[in-house]
Amino acid sequence: MTEDLTKKAAEMLLNGATMLSEPCPYCAGVRVMKEGFALCINCGRKPEKKDIPKEKAPESFKSSLVLTLENKLQVLSKELENEKDHEKQQEILKSINSILETLDKMKGK
């Protein structure tokens, strides 16, 4: 393991890279990956770029959560309608706003 490779790997790790559990396919050394590029800190070889799949929440979970949030909005709206205390009204409005922001994020707006 050369000092240059060690420094480069340390720099990559400090900038958000991760160590891979799979060894280098060429020399079985430790590899570090950042933005789809893996670097072996033993031999310095860089295999081709590897796309990292992003996990998505299942649609059933997403739609269930949207339904739950929409129901909560209805409950909070009724609560706001009947509330006389100004401070409590502000708390309810903050909750409503938070739910609306979450729904917008989930719906991709």
HELIX and SHEET records of a PDB file:
HELIX    1   1 GLU A    3  LEU A   14  1                                  12    
HELIX    2   2 GLU A   59  ASN A   82  1                                  24    
HELIX    3   3 HIS A   86  MET A  106  1                                  21    
SHEET    1   A 3 THR A  18  MET A  19  0                                        
SHEET    2   A 3 ARG A  31  LYS A  34 -1                                        
SHEET    3   A 3 PHE A  37  CYS A  40 -1                                        
END                                                                             
